[in-house]
Amino acid sequence: MATGDPIFAGAYLQSQNLDQRILIAPPELTSPARNAELPANQVDFEWSPIPGTEDVDVTHYHCLWKSAERYDFNKCTVLGQDGGPLDEFFPPALEKYLSPVVCIILLVILMLLALVLFIANKRRASLFVLFLALLLAVICWLHIQPGSSEPTSVSIKNLEPGETYRWKVVTETKDGLVNESETFRFEVKE
């Protein structure tokens, strides 16, 4: 039996959107290992990058709390969000297709156009096209540079000696999908 009620249709569309979310694996913690004993001066936390997040904006949280305390999300610190440095200037759909091959092809086309305009004694137009080519080269360089990778480590100094801590990494996508790693426990030496 089908119904035309707008409430049911809206609920159906929302469930379809939930089914189409990109599922990502939780982060895998690597250091400090489970039940490790560490010096109090500095603890280096490391985890493996999450495969499949290259095309998804993911916010990363590092969570650290004393074992005697209850965990809540307020014990987490935002580390960073995936996405290139051009996210605030270009829509993700445009940036997604800005691959190195596309950049090279567009630069070659602009350089050839500048050459044709220069030969045709259109010096100002040629300079303008060269300026556009330079601008495109900078945009492509900013987009392709490796500085936009996800965080995979953080260092914390001066933890309380003799205390036992727990830690994990939480990821959250733009559409609200939250993934938590395992929780590891470690002790700080006195």
Rosetta constraint file for C-alpha pairs under 8 A:
AtomPair CA 3 CA 8 HARMONIC 7.53 0.50
AtomPair CA 4 CA 8 HARMONIC 7.52 0.50
AtomPair CA 4 CA 9 HARMONIC 7.07 0.50
AtomPair CA 5 CA 9 HARMONIC 6.42 0.50
AtomPair CA 6 CA 10 HARMONIC 5.99 0.50
AtomPair CA 7 CA 11 HARMONIC 6.22 0.50
AtomPair CA 8 CA 12 HARMONIC 6.11 0.50
AtomPair CA 9 CA 13 HARMONIC 6.28 0.50
AtomPair CA 10 CA 14 HARMONIC 6.25 0.50
AtomPair CA 11 CA 15 HARMONIC 6.22 0.50
AtomPair CA 12 CA 16 HARMONIC 6.28 0.50
AtomPair CA 13 CA 17 HARMONIC 6.34 0.50
AtomPair CA 14 CA 18 HARMONIC 6.33 0.50
AtomPair CA 15 CA 19 HARMONIC 6.26 0.50
AtomPair CA 16 CA 20 HARMONIC 6.39 0.50
AtomPair CA 17 CA 21 HARMONIC 6.65 0.50
AtomPair CA 21 CA 175 HARMONIC 7.38 0.50
AtomPair CA 21 CA 177 HARMONIC 7.81 0.50
AtomPair CA 23 CA 177 HARMONIC 7.77 0.50
AtomPair CA 24 CA 50 HARMONIC 7.42 0.50
AtomPair CA 24 CA 51 HARMONIC 7.39 0.50
AtomPair CA 24 CA 52 HARMONIC 6.36 0.50
AtomPair CA 24 CA 53 HARMONIC 7.00 0.50
AtomPair CA 24 CA 179 HARMONIC 7.61 0.50
AtomPair CA 25 CA 50 HARMONIC 6.54 0.50
AtomPair CA 25 CA 51 HARMONIC 7.23 0.50
AtomPair CA 25 CA 179 HARMONIC 7.24 0.50
AtomPair CA 26 CA 50 HARMONIC 7.01 0.50
AtomPair CA 26 CA 170 HARMONIC 7.69 0.50
AtomPair CA 26 CA 171 HARMONIC 7.44 0.50
AtomPair CA 26 CA 179 HARMONIC 5.27 0.50
AtomPair CA 26 CA 180 HARMONIC 5.61 0.50
AtomPair CA 26 CA 181 HARMONIC 5.11 0.50
AtomPair CA 27 CA 47 HARMONIC 6.52 0.50
AtomPair CA 27 CA 48 HARMONIC 6.23 0.50
AtomPair CA 27 CA 49 HARMONIC 6.74 0.50
AtomPair CA 27 CA 50 HARMONIC 5.70 0.50
AtomPair CA 27 CA 169 HARMONIC 6.60 0.50
AtomPair CA 27 CA 170 HARMONIC 7.58 0.50
AtomPair CA 27 CA 171 HARMONIC 7.85 0.50
AtomPair CA 27 CA 179 HARMONIC 7.95 0.50
AtomPair CA 27 CA 180 HARMONIC 7.11 0.50
AtomPair CA 27 CA 181 HARMONIC 5.14 0.50
AtomPair CA 28 CA 47 HARMONIC 5.50 0.50
AtomPair CA 28 CA 48 HARMONIC 5.44 0.50
AtomPair CA 28 CA 49 HARMONIC 7.88 0.50
AtomPair CA 28 CA 50 HARMONIC 7.98 0.50
AtomPair CA 28 CA 181 HARMONIC 6.16 0.50
AtomPair CA 28 CA 182 HARMONIC 7.41 0.50
AtomPair CA 29 CA 33 HARMONIC 7.68 0.50
AtomPair CA 29 CA 46 HARMONIC 6.35 0.50
AtomPair CA 29 CA 47 HARMONIC 4.25 0.50
AtomPair CA 29 CA 48 HARMONIC 6.52 0.50
AtomPair CA 29 CA 168 HARMONIC 7.41 0.50
AtomPair CA 29 CA 169 HARMONIC 7.77 0.50
AtomPair CA 29 CA 181 HARMONIC 7.07 0.50
AtomPair CA 29 CA 182 HARMONIC 7.32 0.50
AtomPair CA 29 CA 184 HARMONIC 7.86 0.50
AtomPair CA 30 CA 45 HARMONIC 7.79 0.50
AtomPair CA 30 CA 46 HARMONIC 5.54 0.50
AtomPair CA 30 CA 47 HARMONIC 4.93 0.50
AtomPair CA 30 CA 48 HARMONIC 6.88 0.50
AtomPair CA 31 CA 44 HARMONIC 7.08 0.50
AtomPair CA 31 CA 45 HARMONIC 5.35 0.50
AtomPair CA 31 CA 46 HARMONIC 4.94 0.50
AtomPair CA 31 CA 47 HARMONIC 6.76 0.50
AtomPair CA 32 CA 36 HARMONIC 6.27 0.50
AtomPair CA 32 CA 43 HARMONIC 7.73 0.50
AtomPair CA 32 CA 44 HARMONIC 7.03 0.50
AtomPair CA 32 CA 45 HARMONIC 5.94 0.50
AtomPair CA 32 CA 46 HARMONIC 7.18 0.50
AtomPair CA 32 CA 186 HARMONIC 7.18 0.50
AtomPair CA 33 CA 184 HARMONIC 7.09 0.50
AtomPair CA 33 CA 185 HARMONIC 7.93 0.50
AtomPair CA 33 CA 186 HARMONIC 7.49 0.50
AtomPair CA 34 CA 184 HARMONIC 5.01 0.50
AtomPair CA 34 CA 185 HARMONIC 5.44 0.50
AtomPair CA 34 CA 186 HARMONIC 6.30 0.50
AtomPair CA 35 CA 184 HARMONIC 7.12 0.50
AtomPair CA 35 CA 185 HARMONIC 5.14 0.50
AtomPair CA 35 CA 186 HARMONIC 4.57 0.50
AtomPair CA 35 CA 187 HARMONIC 6.87 0.50
AtomPair CA 36 CA 185 HARMONIC 7.31 0.50
AtomPair CA 36 CA 186 HARMONIC 4.76 0.50
AtomPair CA 36 CA 187 HARMONIC 6.21 0.50
AtomPair CA 37 CA 186 HARMONIC 5.89 0.50
AtomPair CA 37 CA 187 HARMONIC 4.77 0.50
AtomPair CA 37 CA 188 HARMONIC 5.74 0.50
AtomPair CA 37 CA 189 HARMONIC 6.23 0.50
AtomPair CA 38 CA 43 HARMONIC 7.04 0.50
AtomPair CA 38 CA 186 HARMONIC 7.38 0.50
AtomPair CA 38 CA 187 HARMONIC 6.23 0.50
AtomPair CA 38 CA 188 HARMONIC 4.94 0.50
AtomPair CA 38 CA 189 HARMONIC 5.71 0.50
AtomPair CA 39 CA 43 HARMONIC 7.29 0.50
AtomPair CA 39 CA 161 HARMONIC 7.83 0.50
AtomPair CA 39 CA 188 HARMONIC 5.64 0.50
AtomPair CA 39 CA 189 HARMONIC 5.19 0.50
AtomPair CA 39 CA 190 HARMONIC 7.52 0.50
AtomPair CA 40 CA 157 HARMONIC 7.27 0.50
AtomPair CA 40 CA 158 HARMONIC 5.68 0.50
AtomPair CA 40 CA 159 HARMONIC 5.28 0.50
AtomPair CA 40 CA 160 HARMONIC 6.50 0.50
AtomPair CA 40 CA 161 HARMONIC 5.57 0.50
AtomPair CA 40 CA 188 HARMONIC 5.45 0.50
AtomPair CA 40 CA 189 HARMONIC 6.18 0.50
AtomPair CA 40 CA 190 HARMONIC 7.26 0.50
AtomPair CA 41 CA 157 HARMONIC 5.45 0.50
AtomPair CA 41 CA 158 HARMONIC 4.88 0.50
AtomPair CA 41 CA 159 HARMONIC 6.84 0.50
AtomPair CA 42 CA 155 HARMONIC 6.71 0.50
AtomPair CA 42 CA 156 HARMONIC 5.63 0.50
AtomPair CA 42 CA 157 HARMONIC 4.19 0.50
AtomPair CA 42 CA 158 HARMONIC 6.14 0.50
AtomPair CA 42 CA 159 HARMONIC 7.40 0.50
AtomPair CA 43 CA 155 HARMONIC 5.66 0.50
AtomPair CA 43 CA 156 HARMONIC 5.33 0.50
AtomPair CA 43 CA 157 HARMONIC 6.32 0.50
AtomPair CA 44 CA 153 HARMONIC 7.12 0.50
AtomPair CA 44 CA 154 HARMONIC 6.01 0.50
AtomPair CA 44 CA 155 HARMONIC 4.40 0.50
AtomPair CA 44 CA 156 HARMONIC 6.54 0.50
AtomPair CA 45 CA 153 HARMONIC 5.38 0.50
AtomPair CA 45 CA 154 HARMONIC 5.29 0.50
AtomPair CA 45 CA 155 HARMONIC 5.99 0.50
AtomPair CA 45 CA 156 HARMONIC 7.94 0.50
AtomPair CA 46 CA 152 HARMONIC 5.73 0.50
AtomPair CA 46 CA 153 HARMONIC 4.30 0.50
AtomPair CA 46 CA 154 HARMONIC 6.73 0.50
AtomPair CA 47 CA 152 HARMONIC 5.31 0.50
AtomPair CA 47 CA 153 HARMONIC 6.36 0.50
AtomPair CA 48 CA 152 HARMONIC 6.19 0.50
AtomPair CA 49 CA 150 HARMONIC 7.06 0.50
AtomPair CA 49 CA 151 HARMONIC 7.73 0.50
AtomPair CA 49 CA 152 HARMONIC 6.06 0.50
AtomPair CA 52 CA 56 HARMONIC 7.88 0.50
AtomPair CA 53 CA 57 HARMONIC 7.19 0.50
AtomPair CA 53 CA 58 HARMONIC 7.02 0.50
AtomPair CA 54 CA 82 HARMONIC 7.91 0.50
AtomPair CA 55 CA 96 HARMONIC 7.57 0.50
AtomPair CA 56 CA 82 HARMONIC 7.42 0.50
AtomPair CA 56 CA 83 HARMONIC 7.60 0.50
AtomPair CA 56 CA 173 HARMONIC 7.11 0.50
AtomPair CA 57 CA 81 HARMONIC 6.52 0.50
AtomPair CA 57 CA 82 HARMONIC 5.02 0.50
AtomPair CA 57 CA 83 HARMONIC 5.70 0.50
AtomPair CA 57 CA 173 HARMONIC 5.97 0.50
AtomPair CA 57 CA 174 HARMONIC 6.23 0.50
AtomPair CA 58 CA 81 HARMONIC 5.45 0.50
AtomPair CA 58 CA 82 HARMONIC 5.24 0.50
AtomPair CA 58 CA 83 HARMONIC 7.94 0.50
AtomPair CA 58 CA 171 HARMONIC 6.33 0.50
AtomPair CA 58 CA 172 HARMONIC 5.54 0.50
AtomPair CA 58 CA 173 HARMONIC 4.57 0.50
AtomPair CA 58 CA 174 HARMONIC 6.69 0.50
AtomPair CA 59 CA 78 HARMONIC 7.29 0.50
AtomPair CA 59 CA 79 HARMONIC 7.49 0.50
AtomPair CA 59 CA 80 HARMONIC 5.76 0.50
AtomPair CA 59 CA 81 HARMONIC 4.25 0.50
AtomPair CA 59 CA 82 HARMONIC 6.52 0.50
AtomPair CA 59 CA 171 HARMONIC 5.60 0.50
AtomPair CA 59 CA 172 HARMONIC 5.21 0.50
AtomPair CA 59 CA 173 HARMONIC 6.35 0.50
AtomPair CA 59 CA 174 HARMONIC 7.96 0.50
AtomPair CA 60 CA 78 HARMONIC 5.97 0.50
AtomPair CA 60 CA 79 HARMONIC 5.45 0.50
AtomPair CA 60 CA 80 HARMONIC 5.60 0.50
AtomPair CA 60 CA 81 HARMONIC 6.26 0.50
AtomPair CA 60 CA 150 HARMONIC 7.93 0.50
AtomPair CA 60 CA 151 HARMONIC 7.34 0.50
AtomPair CA 60 CA 169 HARMONIC 7.10 0.50
AtomPair CA 60 CA 170 HARMONIC 5.94 0.50
AtomPair CA 60 CA 171 HARMONIC 4.66 0.50
AtomPair CA 60 CA 172 HARMONIC 6.69 0.50
AtomPair CA 61 CA 76 HARMONIC 5.73 0.50
AtomPair CA 61 CA 77 HARMONIC 5.25 0.50
AtomPair CA 61 CA 78 HARMONIC 4.49 0.50
AtomPair CA 61 CA 79 HARMONIC 5.50 0.50
AtomPair CA 61 CA 80 HARMONIC 7.61 0.50
AtomPair CA 61 CA 169 HARMONIC 5.65 0.50
AtomPair CA 61 CA 170 HARMONIC 5.02 0.50
AtomPair CA 61 CA 171 HARMONIC 6.20 0.50
AtomPair CA 62 CA 76 HARMONIC 5.28 0.50
AtomPair CA 62 CA 77 HARMONIC 5.23 0.50
AtomPair CA 62 CA 78 HARMONIC 6.59 0.50
AtomPair CA 62 CA 79 HARMONIC 6.68 0.50
AtomPair CA 62 CA 167 HARMONIC 7.49 0.50
AtomPair CA 62 CA 168 HARMONIC 6.26 0.50
AtomPair CA 62 CA 169 HARMONIC 4.77 0.50
AtomPair CA 62 CA 170 HARMONIC 6.55 0.50
AtomPair CA 63 CA 73 HARMONIC 7.65 0.50
AtomPair CA 63 CA 75 HARMONIC 5.53 0.50
AtomPair CA 63 CA 76 HARMONIC 3.92 0.50
AtomPair CA 63 CA 77 HARMONIC 6.26 0.50
AtomPair CA 63 CA 167 HARMONIC 5.38 0.50
AtomPair CA 63 CA 168 HARMONIC 5.29 0.50
AtomPair CA 63 CA 169 HARMONIC 5.97 0.50
AtomPair CA 63 CA 170 HARMONIC 7.44 0.50
AtomPair CA 64 CA 75 HARMONIC 6.03 0.50
AtomPair CA 64 CA 76 HARMONIC 6.49 0.50
AtomPair CA 64 CA 165 HARMONIC 6.94 0.50
AtomPair CA 64 CA 166 HARMONIC 5.86 0.50
AtomPair CA 64 CA 167 HARMONIC 4.48 0.50
AtomPair CA 64 CA 168 HARMONIC 6.88 0.50
AtomPair CA 65 CA 69 HARMONIC 6.75 0.50
AtomPair CA 65 CA 70 HARMONIC 7.95 0.50
AtomPair CA 65 CA 71 HARMONIC 6.82 0.50
AtomPair CA 65 CA 75 HARMONIC 6.26 0.50
AtomPair CA 65 CA 165 HARMONIC 5.62 0.50
AtomPair CA 65 CA 166 HARMONIC 5.53 0.50
AtomPair CA 65 CA 167 HARMONIC 6.55 0.50
AtomPair CA 66 CA 163 HARMONIC 7.18 0.50
AtomPair CA 66 CA 164 HARMONIC 5.97 0.50
AtomPair CA 66 CA 165 HARMONIC 4.29 0.50
AtomPair CA 66 CA 166 HARMONIC 6.11 0.50
AtomPair CA 67 CA 164 HARMONIC 5.62 0.50
AtomPair CA 67 CA 165 HARMONIC 5.01 0.50
AtomPair CA 67 CA 166 HARMONIC 5.77 0.50
AtomPair CA 67 CA 185 HARMONIC 7.79 0.50
AtomPair CA 68 CA 164 HARMONIC 7.98 0.50
AtomPair CA 71 CA 75 HARMONIC 6.91 0.50
AtomPair CA 72 CA 76 HARMONIC 7.89 0.50
AtomPair CA 79 CA 151 HARMONIC 6.80 0.50
AtomPair CA 80 CA 150 HARMONIC 7.22 0.50
AtomPair CA 80 CA 151 HARMONIC 6.68 0.50
AtomPair CA 81 CA 150 HARMONIC 6.96 0.50
AtomPair CA 82 CA 148 HARMONIC 6.45 0.50
AtomPair CA 82 CA 149 HARMONIC 6.38 0.50
AtomPair CA 82 CA 150 HARMONIC 5.44 0.50
AtomPair CA 83 CA 87 HARMONIC 6.40 0.50
AtomPair CA 83 CA 148 HARMONIC 5.99 0.50
AtomPair CA 83 CA 149 HARMONIC 7.57 0.50
AtomPair CA 84 CA 142 HARMONIC 7.82 0.50
AtomPair CA 84 CA 143 HARMONIC 5.98 0.50
AtomPair CA 84 CA 147 HARMONIC 7.84 0.50
AtomPair CA 84 CA 148 HARMONIC 5.05 0.50
AtomPair CA 85 CA 142 HARMONIC 6.61 0.50
AtomPair CA 85 CA 143 HARMONIC 6.63 0.50
AtomPair CA 85 CA 148 HARMONIC 6.70 0.50
AtomPair CA 86 CA 90 HARMONIC 6.07 0.50
AtomPair CA 86 CA 95 HARMONIC 7.73 0.50
AtomPair CA 86 CA 139 HARMONIC 7.97 0.50
AtomPair CA 86 CA 142 HARMONIC 7.16 0.50
AtomPair CA 86 CA 143 HARMONIC 6.43 0.50
AtomPair CA 87 CA 91 HARMONIC 6.71 0.50
AtomPair CA 87 CA 92 HARMONIC 6.72 0.50
AtomPair CA 87 CA 95 HARMONIC 7.76 0.50
AtomPair CA 90 CA 94 HARMONIC 6.50 0.50
AtomPair CA 90 CA 95 HARMONIC 6.29 0.50
AtomPair CA 91 CA 95 HARMONIC 6.40 0.50
AtomPair CA 92 CA 96 HARMONIC 5.87 0.50
AtomPair CA 93 CA 97 HARMONIC 7.02 0.50
AtomPair CA 94 CA 98 HARMONIC 6.74 0.50
AtomPair CA 95 CA 143 HARMONIC 7.81 0.50
AtomPair CA 97 CA 102 HARMONIC 7.66 0.50
AtomPair CA 98 CA 102 HARMONIC 6.04 0.50
AtomPair CA 98 CA 103 HARMONIC 6.55 0.50
AtomPair CA 98 CA 140 HARMONIC 7.28 0.50
AtomPair CA 98 CA 143 HARMONIC 7.74 0.50
AtomPair CA 99 CA 103 HARMONIC 6.28 0.50
AtomPair CA 99 CA 144 HARMONIC 7.75 0.50
AtomPair CA 100 CA 104 HARMONIC 6.19 0.50
AtomPair CA 100 CA 140 HARMONIC 7.27 0.50
AtomPair CA 100 CA 144 HARMONIC 7.27 0.50
AtomPair CA 101 CA 105 HARMONIC 6.20 0.50
AtomPair CA 102 CA 106 HARMONIC 6.13 0.50
AtomPair CA 103 CA 107 HARMONIC 6.08 0.50
AtomPair CA 103 CA 136 HARMONIC 7.51 0.50
AtomPair CA 103 CA 137 HARMONIC 7.39 0.50
AtomPair CA 103 CA 140 HARMONIC 6.18 0.50
AtomPair CA 104 CA 108 HARMONIC 6.12 0.50
AtomPair CA 105 CA 109 HARMONIC 6.24 0.50
AtomPair CA 106 CA 110 HARMONIC 6.17 0.50
AtomPair CA 107 CA 111 HARMONIC 6.09 0.50
AtomPair CA 107 CA 133 HARMONIC 5.75 0.50
AtomPair CA 107 CA 136 HARMONIC 7.16 0.50
AtomPair CA 107 CA 137 HARMONIC 7.17 0.50
AtomPair CA 108 CA 112 HARMONIC 6.13 0.50
AtomPair CA 109 CA 113 HARMONIC 6.15 0.50
AtomPair CA 110 CA 114 HARMONIC 6.14 0.50
AtomPair CA 110 CA 129 HARMONIC 6.34 0.50
AtomPair CA 110 CA 130 HARMONIC 7.14 0.50
AtomPair CA 110 CA 132 HARMONIC 7.65 0.50
AtomPair CA 110 CA 133 HARMONIC 5.84 0.50
AtomPair CA 111 CA 115 HARMONIC 6.21 0.50
AtomPair CA 111 CA 129 HARMONIC 7.57 0.50
AtomPair CA 111 CA 130 HARMONIC 6.75 0.50
AtomPair CA 111 CA 133 HARMONIC 6.92 0.50
AtomPair CA 112 CA 116 HARMONIC 6.22 0.50
AtomPair CA 113 CA 117 HARMONIC 6.15 0.50
AtomPair CA 113 CA 126 HARMONIC 7.60 0.50
AtomPair CA 113 CA 129 HARMONIC 7.25 0.50
AtomPair CA 114 CA 118 HARMONIC 6.04 0.50
AtomPair CA 114 CA 125 HARMONIC 7.60 0.50
AtomPair CA 114 CA 126 HARMONIC 4.54 0.50
AtomPair CA 114 CA 127 HARMONIC 7.23 0.50
AtomPair CA 114 CA 129 HARMONIC 5.59 0.50
AtomPair CA 114 CA 130 HARMONIC 6.15 0.50
AtomPair CA 115 CA 119 HARMONIC 6.20 0.50
AtomPair CA 115 CA 126 HARMONIC 7.08 0.50
AtomPair CA 116 CA 120 HARMONIC 6.20 0.50
AtomPair CA 117 CA 121 HARMONIC 6.38 0.50
AtomPair CA 117 CA 122 HARMONIC 5.10 0.50
AtomPair CA 117 CA 123 HARMONIC 6.84 0.50
AtomPair CA 117 CA 125 HARMONIC 6.63 0.50
AtomPair CA 117 CA 126 HARMONIC 5.20 0.50
AtomPair CA 118 CA 122 HARMONIC 5.49 0.50
AtomPair CA 118 CA 123 HARMONIC 5.45 0.50
AtomPair CA 118 CA 126 HARMONIC 5.49 0.50
AtomPair CA 122 CA 126 HARMONIC 6.05 0.50
AtomPair CA 123 CA 127 HARMONIC 6.16 0.50
AtomPair CA 124 CA 128 HARMONIC 6.20 0.50
AtomPair CA 125 CA 129 HARMONIC 6.23 0.50
AtomPair CA 126 CA 130 HARMONIC 6.21 0.50
AtomPair CA 127 CA 131 HARMONIC 6.12 0.50
AtomPair CA 128 CA 132 HARMONIC 6.31 0.50
AtomPair CA 129 CA 133 HARMONIC 6.19 0.50
AtomPair CA 130 CA 134 HARMONIC 6.20 0.50
AtomPair CA 131 CA 135 HARMONIC 6.18 0.50
AtomPair CA 132 CA 136 HARMONIC 6.11 0.50
AtomPair CA 133 CA 137 HARMONIC 6.13 0.50
AtomPair CA 134 CA 138 HARMONIC 6.33 0.50
AtomPair CA 135 CA 139 HARMONIC 6.27 0.50
AtomPair CA 136 CA 140 HARMONIC 6.07 0.50
AtomPair CA 137 CA 141 HARMONIC 6.08 0.50
AtomPair CA 138 CA 142 HARMONIC 6.17 0.50
AtomPair CA 139 CA 143 HARMONIC 6.16 0.50
AtomPair CA 140 CA 144 HARMONIC 6.06 0.50
AtomPair CA 141 CA 145 HARMONIC 5.92 0.50
AtomPair CA 159 CA 188 HARMONIC 7.23 0.50
AtomPair CA 160 CA 188 HARMONIC 6.97 0.50
AtomPair CA 161 CA 188 HARMONIC 5.21 0.50
AtomPair CA 161 CA 189 HARMONIC 5.49 0.50
AtomPair CA 161 CA 190 HARMONIC 4.56 0.50
AtomPair CA 162 CA 187 HARMONIC 6.85 0.50
AtomPair CA 162 CA 188 HARMONIC 5.35 0.50
AtomPair CA 162 CA 189 HARMONIC 5.40 0.50
AtomPair CA 162 CA 190 HARMONIC 4.96 0.50
AtomPair CA 163 CA 187 HARMONIC 5.95 0.50
AtomPair CA 163 CA 188 HARMONIC 5.59 0.50
AtomPair CA 163 CA 189 HARMONIC 7.80 0.50
AtomPair CA 164 CA 185 HARMONIC 7.12 0.50
AtomPair CA 164 CA 186 HARMONIC 5.80 0.50
AtomPair CA 164 CA 187 HARMONIC 4.34 0.50
AtomPair CA 164 CA 188 HARMONIC 6.30 0.50
AtomPair CA 165 CA 185 HARMONIC 5.69 0.50
AtomPair CA 165 CA 186 HARMONIC 5.48 0.50
AtomPair CA 165 CA 187 HARMONIC 6.18 0.50
AtomPair CA 165 CA 188 HARMONIC 7.82 0.50
AtomPair CA 166 CA 183 HARMONIC 6.47 0.50
AtomPair CA 166 CA 184 HARMONIC 5.50 0.50
AtomPair CA 166 CA 185 HARMONIC 4.31 0.50
AtomPair CA 166 CA 186 HARMONIC 6.38 0.50
AtomPair CA 167 CA 183 HARMONIC 5.59 0.50
AtomPair CA 167 CA 184 HARMONIC 5.45 0.50
AtomPair CA 167 CA 185 HARMONIC 6.51 0.50
AtomPair CA 168 CA 180 HARMONIC 7.17 0.50
AtomPair CA 168 CA 181 HARMONIC 5.71 0.50
AtomPair CA 168 CA 182 HARMONIC 6.23 0.50
AtomPair CA 168 CA 183 HARMONIC 4.94 0.50
AtomPair CA 168 CA 184 HARMONIC 6.50 0.50
AtomPair CA 169 CA 180 HARMONIC 6.03 0.50
AtomPair CA 169 CA 181 HARMONIC 5.46 0.50
AtomPair CA 169 CA 182 HARMONIC 7.98 0.50
AtomPair CA 170 CA 178 HARMONIC 7.02 0.50
AtomPair CA 170 CA 179 HARMONIC 5.68 0.50
AtomPair CA 170 CA 180 HARMONIC 4.40 0.50
AtomPair CA 170 CA 181 HARMONIC 6.28 0.50
AtomPair CA 171 CA 178 HARMONIC 5.66 0.50
AtomPair CA 171 CA 179 HARMONIC 5.20 0.50
AtomPair CA 171 CA 180 HARMONIC 6.44 0.50
AtomPair CA 172 CA 176 HARMONIC 6.08 0.50
AtomPair CA 172 CA 177 HARMONIC 5.50 0.50
AtomPair CA 172 CA 178 HARMONIC 4.40 0.50
AtomPair CA 172 CA 179 HARMONIC 6.42 0.50
AtomPair CA 173 CA 177 HARMONIC 5.27 0.50
AtomPair CA 173 CA 178 HARMONIC 6.67 0.50
